[in-house]
Structures are given as C-alpha cells and as structure tokens.
Amino acid sequence: MHSNQNTSNGLSFGHGDGRTILVTGATGRQGHEVARKLLAHGWKVRAMTRDPAQPAAKTLASLGAEVVCGDLDNADSVFTAAKGVYGVYSVQNYWMHGFDKEIQQGKTVADAALAAGVEHFVYSSAGGVGRVDGMNITHLDSKAIIERYLANIGLPYTIFRPVTFYENFITPRFLRRIVDKGVLYTPIVGGKDFQMVSLSDVGVFVALAFGNRDEFLYKVMELASDFFHMEEFAKSIGEEINRPVVYRRMSTPLLWMITHFVEWSRTTGHFGIGQPTYNQLRWNNQSATGGWAADIGALRCYNPEITRMKDWVASVDWRGMRDALEK
Ligand SMILES: NC(=O)c1ccc[n+]([C@@H]2O[C@H](COP(=O)([O-])OP(=O)(O)OC[C@H]3O[C@@H](n4cnc5c(N)ncnc54)[C@H](OP(=O)(O)O)[C@@H]3O)[C@@H](O)[C@H]2O)c1
C-alpha cells in the first residue's frame, strides 16, 4: 500500500515509483520511522543493520524492505549497500560511537553515496548545528563537520536538523517518574518556549524530501513539530493520564554532577558525553528561544499535519508503556 496524497494543503509526498533508498540506522529511532514512511509512499527501502535478526529489522522486512547487513565502520559493506540506489538517508549515533567515529562514519556513507552516483542524499544532523561553534558541544560539532563534508564533495544533499525528540520523554526513567509520581523532572528550563519534534515528523519530512527533490535540494532545515513551555507539557501529560503531573527542573549544579558522573564512570562509552551534554543544556536554557530555531510556520506550509504537542501526548499509551517496563 502506498499513498501519493498531499499532506492537507501541503506538498504531495511524490511517489517512489519503485526507486530504492538506502536507509542507514534503519533499526533505530529515526531510521525506522524514515523507512516506514518511505515504504508507505511507494519507495523501495534497503534497510541497513549490523544484525538482520533483530525485531526492528524483521518488522521492516515484513513491510517489504530489503534488509542488508552493513557496518558503518566497514566501508566496503557501506559501498556495497549503496550500489544501485536512487537515494541515501544517513544518520549516525554520537552516543554509541563518539566524536571521531561519528565523523568517520558520516564521511563513509557520503563517500559511498558519491561513488554510487546517487541522485539525492538526505543527512540527519541535529538542531543548533552552525550556531554553537566554540561551545564544546561535540555531538553538534561532529555533525557540523559532516555537513561541510557533504557540501564539499559535491553530493546532491538535503540536511535536516531535528531538535529534541518528544520521544526522549518516554524512556523508562521519565515514564516511571511521570506515571508513578506525577513529576516531569528535566533539566530544561520552564517558563519559556521550547521546541520539540516527533520521530514520525522526521520520517514525514525525509519522505517529502525524497518525493520532492527539486524543492528540497541543498536546503538545510531545522526540524520541529511544536513549541511550548515545559509546564504546559507536564499539564497535558497529566490530563492524558488522569493525574496531575508537575514540571520540576533539575538544578544546574545537579545537572553538572550527573553529567560529569556519567563522564567519570564511563557508563555509556569511552568518549566524552558528560561535558558536551551539560554544555548543550546550558546553552538551551540560557537562550531566549530555548536554543532551537526551527521555522515551524514554514514547516507547516510543507506539512500542515506536523504533530502538535497535545496530539503527540494523546498518541502515547503512558500507563501501558509504564506497565510494560515491569514485564
Ligand atoms: N535525542 C534527541 O533528541 C536528538 C535530536 C536530534 C538529533 N539526535 C541525534 O540522533 C542520532 C541518533 O539517532 P537515533 O536516535 O535515531 O539512533 P538510535 O535509535 O540510537 O539508532 C542507532 C542506529 O544506528 C545503527 N548503527 C549504530 N552503529 C552502527 C554501525 N557501526 N554500523 C551500522 N549501523 C549502526 C543501529 O543499527 P544496528 O544496531 O541495527 O546496526 C541503529 O539502527 C545521534 O547522533 C543524536 O545526536 C538526537
């Protein structure tokens, strides 16, 4: 099944017409949504994973994707995966691999796409890139380097810079606090606008870009779905789960301690993530606009159906997801 309909009054999704997109990170949060949206709009998807046996890969295979084994640290496997495709969707994960490897992996995908002569390369970067130089926010600095590389080697690219995902707030730690204690506890400052984006909208915009190459070619777009105060976010979640949820802000000294404990204990890898995370959140909080700067009005012209905060909150089975954590 595929659909070629307009987003209501926005752009048409175009039509894949059986052309193939290589989707990296296809088992991950963004890549999976991208793959699903592309399949829904008539594209063939070549979904790359290091482990085709994992459930997310099997789901994509059942939806018609061609699942291929590839490792971004193995250039040959990426060059092989890119052969014969129309387009490439590229995403890397700083948090798994760190600064140097993220850059190396991003360049490998770009080189493979160039060698394959792809017609459209869509890179998932991150909000804030280009506006935080010199602040030691290394997970954004790495993406700035990859962005420059794409442009320099002459790829026909589109760059999306997603801001904070709504879905960050349904990870186990948030779910337990929200559902059990009625507290949305976050370092993000309240009382001013903050932008977030849904993973689904990331998928929609990538599908729109591949379906409307001329419109999106060489565009660099920060991606957000909505903006609101954290207090409003907490209140909406409370209304959805039928219990009051209050917003509580993690203090800056505690944030500093936690991020630096993570760094010191090296719980998530052998590279620096504590200080850059702290630096990013401090930048978000000190900025009058929460740091992110997506032009949501312009994005709504492309797709009027981007996910409003209240609609996203209503789409989540908060209590069901919370209960599932104990199973
Ligand atoms: N959290 C936010 O609010 C936010 C906002 C904007 C941008 N970002 C950026 O988003 C990126 C992460 O994206 P995500 O959340 O979609 O990732 P994710 O859910 O963690 O998934 C990572 C994907 O990368 C694949 N992968 C990892 N190492 C690989 C390797 N060596 N070779 C091939 N594939 C590999 C994994 O595939 P397999 O395991 O199947 O191989 C998986 O599909 C980060 O760079 C982050 O900075 C995050």
The ligand as a Tripos MOL2 file, in Angstrom:
@<TRIPOS>MOLECULE
LIG
   48    52     1     0     0
SMALL
NO_CHARGES

@<TRIPOS>ATOM
      1 N1         17.7260   12.5780   21.1850 N.am      1 LIG1
      2 C1         17.4300   13.7030   20.5360 C.2       1 LIG1
      3 O1         16.5720   14.4840   20.9740 O.2       1 LIG1
      4 C2         18.1660   14.0150   19.2380 C.ar      1 LIG1
      5 C3         17.7470   15.1090   18.4840 C.ar      1 LIG1
      6 C4         18.3920   15.3830   17.2730 C.ar      1 LIG1
      7 C5         19.4270   14.5640   16.8430 C.ar      1 LIG1
      8 N2         19.8080   13.5000   17.5980 N.ar      1 LIG1
      9 C6         20.9040   12.6530   17.0690 C.3       1 LIG1
     10 O2         20.3230   11.4380   16.6360 O.3       1 LIG1
     11 C7         21.3980   10.4910   16.4950 C.3       1 LIG1
     12 C8         20.8690    9.1250   16.8700 C.3       1 LIG1
     13 O3         19.7640    8.8090   16.0860 O.3       1 LIG1
     14 P1         18.6750    7.7650   16.5990 P.3       1 LIG1
     15 O4         18.1770    8.1990   17.9580 O.co2     1 LIG1
     16 O5         17.7050    7.5690   15.5030 O.co2     1 LIG1
     17 O6         19.6030    6.4810   16.7830 O.3       1 LIG1
     18 P2         19.3120    5.1100   17.5290 P.3       1 LIG1
     19 O7         17.8520    4.9070   17.7680 O.co2     1 LIG1
     20 O8         20.2010    5.0100   18.7030 O.co2     1 LIG1
     21 O9         19.7660    4.0640   16.4380 O.3       1 LIG1
     22 C9         21.0590    3.9700   16.0210 C.3       1 LIG1
     23 C10        21.0670    3.2020   14.7220 C.3       1 LIG1
     24 O10        22.3870    3.2530   14.2100 O.3       1 LIG1
     25 C11        22.7410    1.9700   13.7980 C.3       1 LIG1
     26 N3         24.1740    1.7890   13.9920 N.ar      1 LIG1
     27 C12        24.8960    2.0840   15.0770 C.ar      1 LIG1
     28 N4         26.1730    1.7700   14.8780 N.ar      1 LIG1
     29 C13        26.2740    1.2660   13.6270 C.ar      1 LIG1
     30 C14        27.3230    0.7690   12.8480 C.ar      1 LIG1
     31 N5         28.5840    0.7180   13.2920 N.pl3     1 LIG1
     32 N6         27.0510    0.3390   11.5920 N.ar      1 LIG1
     33 C15        25.7750    0.3660   11.1210 C.ar      1 LIG1
     34 N7         24.7320    0.8370   11.8240 N.ar      1 LIG1
     35 C16        24.9730    1.2710   13.0670 C.ar      1 LIG1
     36 C17        21.9430    0.9940   14.6320 C.3       1 LIG1
     37 O11        21.7270   -0.1430   13.8200 O.3       1 LIG1
     38 P3         22.0560   -1.6800   14.2040 P.3       1 LIG1
     39 O12        22.2730   -1.7330   15.6950 O.co2     1 LIG1
     40 O13        20.8310   -2.3950   13.7660 O.co2     1 LIG1
     41 O14        23.2530   -1.9900   13.3980 O.co2     1 LIG1
     42 C18        20.6540    1.7650   14.8600 C.3       1 LIG1
     43 O15        19.7420    1.4900   13.8300 O.3       1 LIG1
     44 C19        22.5180   10.9730   17.3980 C.3       1 LIG1
     45 O16        23.6460   11.2710   16.6230 O.3       1 LIG1
     46 C20        21.9430   12.2090   18.0830 C.3       1 LIG1
     47 O17        22.9240   13.1900   18.3030 O.3       1 LIG1
     48 C21        19.1860   13.1930   18.7600 C.ar      1 LIG1
@<TRIPOS>BOND
     1     1     2 1
     2     2     3 2
     3     2     4 1
     4     4     5 ar
     5     4    48 ar
     6     5     6 ar
     7     6     7 ar
     8     7     8 ar
     9     8     9 1
    10     8    48 ar
    11     9    10 1
    12     9    46 1
    13    10    11 1
    14    11    12 1
    15    11    44 1
    16    12    13 1
    17    13    14 1
    18    14    15 2
    19    14    16 1
    20    14    17 1
    21    17    18 1
    22    18    19 2
    23    18    20 1
    24    18    21 1
    25    21    22 1
    26    22    23 1
    27    23    24 1
    28    23    42 1
    29    24    25 1
    30    25    26 1
    31    25    36 1
    32    26    27 ar
    33    26    35 ar
    34    27    28 ar
    35    28    29 ar
    36    29    30 ar
    37    29    35 ar
    38    30    31 1
    39    30    32 ar
    40    32    33 ar
    41    33    34 ar
    42    34    35 ar
    43    36    37 1
    44    36    42 1
    45    37    38 1
    46    38    39 2
    47    38    40 1
    48    38    41 1
    49    42    43 1
    50    44    45 1
    51    44    46 1
    52    46    47 1
@<TRIPOS>SUBSTRUCTURE
     1 LIG1         1 GROUP 0 **** ****
